[in-house]
Amino acid sequence: EGNRVELRGFGAFSVKNRPARTGRNPRTGESVEVEEKWVPFFKTGKELRERLNGGK
């Protein structure tokens, strides 16, 4: 972790670890082991959040 790209006034992109878990195959209903993986994550910046919410 620690890789982060910040766009001032817009937000920040980073990666987060999603731990291994037991999932389910929707077609067959059987349990499946899902491996841990790194996934992209976006957090909106304060300025963008305020603009989207009408200045609240």
C-alpha positions in Angstrom: 0.0 0.0 0.0 1.0 3.6 0.0 0.5 4.2 -3.7 -1.8 7.2 -4.0 -2.6 9.7 -6.8 -4.3 12.8 -5.6 -6.1 15.3 -7.9 -6.6 18.5 -5.9 -10.3 19.5 -5.7 -11.4 16.2 -7.2 -10.2 13.2 -5.1 -7.6 10.5 -4.6 -7.0 7.1 -6.1 -5.3 4.4 -4.2 -5.3 0.6 -3.8 -6.7 -1.4 -1.0 -6.3 -5.1 -0.1 -9.5 -7.2 -0.2 -8.9 -10.2 2.0 -9.7 -13.8 0.9 -13.2 -14.9 1.5 -15.8 -17.6 0.8 -18.0 -16.6 -2.1 -20.9 -18.4 -3.9 -21.3 -19.3 -7.6 -24.7 -17.7 -8.4 -25.4 -20.3 -11.1 -24.8 -23.4 -9.1 -25.0 -22.1 -5.5 -21.8 -23.9 -4.6 -19.3 -22.3 -2.3 -16.1 -21.0 -3.9 -12.9 -19.7 -2.3 -12.1 -16.2 -3.5 -8.4 -15.3 -3.2 -7.2 -12.0 -1.7 -6.6 -9.2 -4.2 -5.7 -5.6 -4.6 -8.5 -3.4 -5.8 -8.7 0.3 -6.9 -10.3 2.7 -4.5 -11.4 6.3 -5.1 -12.2 8.8 -2.3 -13.8 12.1 -3.4 -12.2 15.3 -2.3 -14.0 17.8 -0.1 -14.5 20.3 -2.9 -16.1 17.8 -5.3 -18.3 16.4 -2.5 -19.5 19.9 -1.7 -20.3 20.7 -5.3 -22.2 17.5 -5.8 -24.2 18.0 -2.6 -25.2 21.6 -3.5 -22.8 23.3 -1.0 -24.1 21.4 2.0 
